[in-house]
């Protein structure tokens, strides 16, 4: 379910991260606008991505439907087998009891529907294979592309985060969407 996951869409294969993903993920994560709507910072060097890939593999060995540590997936273009993005499911930064969907894609592949395709596949896998009943998404209020993706997925609720302190204060004013599996 986690170690050997392979999710196919019309144009993509989503699979767990491998060493060959390091360079394309580093390229994406260091593009000038990649962190515009995230409270994170770009990796200092490729070693950070190498460590993240290894950590992701370790998480997949521990992941269970009841406890997801992190389920990172590479977005691989079927046509060329090129890694063009990353996404997955994992504990929410603010409330680790909640499982969040996340995604990112190289600028060259944005605005072509790949991210929506991947996000829908991840959500369906979470609901139908892992057995999740609810998934959340945190979106910067100015990130109109991500808001459209989440709304297409069928958001059930949206609230504005506020009153957060400490390391979570960066999320004040972000939108928190709830996606619930339809029965």
Secondary structure, DSSP 8 states (H G I E B T S, - for coil): --TT-EEE-SSEEEEE--GGGHHHHHHHHTSTTTTTTSS----SSHHHHHHHHHHHHHHHHH-BTTB-SEEEEEEEETTT--EEEEEEEEE-SS-TTSEEEEEEE-GGGTTSSHHHHHHHHHHHHIIIII--SEEEEEE-TT-HHHHHHHHHTT--EEEE--S--GGGGGGTT-EEEEEE---
